[in-house]
Amino acid sequence: MAIFHSIEQFYSTMQLVFDRVSANPKNIEAFTHSNLVIRIITTTPNAEILLDGRQPPLEVFYGPRPGKANLEVTLAADLLHAVWMGTESASQAFFSGRVKTKGNFMKAMQLIDLFRECERIYPEIALAQQLILD
């Protein structure tokens, strides 16, 4: 059973996550000074999030956006949920091929602080959104 039942539910949950992340700009400073644009593409639901780290503050766009990103990360929305909940290893998901990347992955190391901040914040939001299955 899918965690996210609609694209609207997925986007509203991700907006809560990134709004909370943006509330502490110091915690994501490496990314907002990275000059990188990251596109996260999910399946089930098919969605796109664009993270703009070219200058503070962090800009996040929901839905398809024109233009090129420095890095595209493609994964199932349920896998993103599991990684941010800490029930799935990001590195195992990447090395097993369940996370696909396109672009300069080495440059994306500046994304680590941003994703760690998401991992810290996400469980509370998932619980409040009733996204945790028993």
C-alpha positions as CSV (number, residue, x, y, z in Angstrom):
1,M,0.0,0.0,0.0
2,A,1.4,3.4,-1.0
3,I,2.2,5.9,1.6
4,F,1.1,8.9,-0.5
5,H,-2.4,8.5,-2.0
6,S,-2.2,11.5,-4.2
7,I,0.2,14.0,-5.7
8,E,-1.5,16.7,-3.7
9,Q,-0.8,14.8,-0.4
10,F,2.8,14.3,-1.4
11,Y,3.3,18.0,-2.3
12,S,1.6,19.3,0.8
13,T,3.8,17.0,3.0
14,M,7.0,18.0,1.2
15,Q,6.0,21.7,1.5
16,L,5.7,21.2,5.3
17,V,9.2,19.6,5.3
18,F,10.9,22.2,3.3
19,D,9.2,25.1,5.1
20,R,10.5,23.7,8.4
21,V,14.0,23.1,6.8
22,S,14.0,26.7,5.5
23,A,13.2,28.0,9.0
24,N,16.7,27.2,10.1
25,P,18.9,28.5,7.2
26,K,22.2,27.9,9.2
27,N,21.5,24.1,9.0
28,I,21.4,24.1,5.2
29,E,24.0,26.8,4.5
30,A,26.2,24.5,2.5
31,F,23.4,23.8,0.0
32,T,22.2,27.4,-0.2
33,H,25.7,28.5,-1.1
34,S,26.4,25.6,-3.4
35,N,25.2,27.2,-6.6
36,L,23.3,23.9,-7.4
37,V,19.9,23.2,-8.7
38,I,18.5,19.7,-7.7
39,R,15.5,18.1,-9.2
40,I,13.9,15.3,-7.2
41,I,11.6,13.1,-9.4
42,T,9.4,10.6,-7.6
43,T,7.2,7.8,-8.8
44,T,3.9,6.8,-7.2
45,P,3.0,9.5,-7.3
46,N,4.8,11.0,-10.3
47,A,6.0,14.3,-8.9
48,E,8.9,16.8,-9.2
49,I,10.5,19.0,-6.7
50,L,13.1,21.5,-7.7
51,L,15.5,22.7,-5.0
52,D,17.4,25.9,-5.9
53,G,20.6,26.4,-3.9
54,R,22.1,29.2,-6.0
55,Q,21.6,31.7,-3.2
56,P,19.9,32.0,0.1
57,P,17.1,31.6,1.0
58,L,16.3,28.0,-0.2
59,E,13.8,28.1,-3.0
60,V,11.6,25.0,-3.5
61,F,9.3,24.5,-6.5
62,Y,6.6,21.8,-6.7
63,G,5.6,20.4,-10.0
64,P,7.4,20.2,-13.3
65,R,9.7,23.2,-14.0
66,P,11.5,24.1,-17.2
67,G,15.3,24.4,-17.2
68,K,18.2,22.2,-16.4
69,A,19.2,20.9,-13.0
70,N,22.8,20.1,-12.0
71,L,21.5,16.8,-10.6
72,E,18.4,14.8,-11.0
73,V,17.5,12.2,-8.4
74,T,14.7,9.7,-9.2
75,L,13.2,7.4,-6.7
76,A,9.8,6.1,-5.5
77,A,8.0,8.5,-3.1
78,D,7.7,5.6,-0.6
79,L,11.4,5.0,-0.7
80,L,12.0,8.7,0.0
81,H,9.6,8.3,3.0
82,A,11.5,5.2,4.2
83,V,14.9,6.9,3.9
84,W,13.7,10.0,5.8
85,M,12.0,7.8,8.4
86,G,15.3,6.0,9.0
87,T,13.9,2.6,8.0
88,E,15.8,2.4,4.8
89,S,19.5,3.2,4.1
90,A,20.0,5.9,1.5
91,S,23.3,4.3,0.4
92,Q,21.8,0.8,0.1
93,A,18.9,2.3,-2.0
94,F,21.4,4.1,-4.2
95,F,23.8,1.1,-4.7
96,S,20.8,-1.3,-5.3
97,G,19.7,0.9,-8.2
98,R,16.4,2.1,-6.5
99,V,17.7,5.6,-6.5
100,K,18.8,6.9,-9.9
101,T,20.9,10.0,-10.5
102,K,21.7,12.1,-13.6
103,G,24.3,14.8,-13.5
104,N,27.4,15.4,-11.4
105,F,26.8,13.3,-8.3
106,M,30.1,14.5,-6.7
107,K,28.9,18.1,-6.7
108,A,25.8,17.0,-4.9
109,M,27.7,16.1,-1.7
110,Q,26.6,19.6,-0.6
111,L,23.1,18.2,-0.5
112,I,24.0,16.0,2.5
113,D,23.3,18.6,5.1
114,L,19.9,19.5,3.5
115,F,18.9,15.8,3.4
116,R,20.0,15.2,7.0
117,E,17.9,18.2,8.1
118,C,14.9,16.6,6.2
119,E,15.6,13.3,7.9
120,R,15.6,15.1,11.3
121,I,12.3,16.9,10.6
122,Y,10.3,14.4,8.5
123,P,9.3,11.8,11.1
124,E,7.3,14.4,13.1
125,I,5.6,15.7,10.0
126,A,4.9,12.1,8.8
127,L,3.3,11.3,12.2
128,A,1.2,14.5,12.1
129,Q,0.1,13.7,8.5
130,Q,-0.7,10.1,9.5
131,L,1.8,8.7,7.0
132,I,3.1,6.1,9.4
133,L,1.8,2.6,8.9
134,D,1.6,0.3,11.9
